[in-house]
Amino acid sequence: KLTIDGSKEYVLELEDTKDLQLFDINYKNDNITKKINMKFEILEVYPGEKYDDTCLTSIYLSGGSNVQWGGR
């Protein structure tokens, strides 16, 4: 689940693949200089055949020309 600014929620259903998966998030921030907070939460997992951990390779974010990305 992706939560933006603590209020707008999107459930993103990922496929079990190493291929690129794209999601179009329609979120409008009227204040172009305001930073937004994004939280990713894993809602569901299934047991693997070999290991007992949950794997997520990477998350890439992109936006329009006015978007600046940063994080911690």
NORJOJO-V379000 format. One record per run of one state. SS is the DSSP state (hx for helix, st for strand, lp for the rest). FROM is the first residue (numbers start at 0). TO is the last residue. Records with the same first field share a line. If there is no record, write none. Layout:
SS->FROM-TO + FROM-TO
//
This chain:
lp->0-0 + 4-6 + 10-36 + 40-71
st->1-3 + 7-9 + 37-39
//
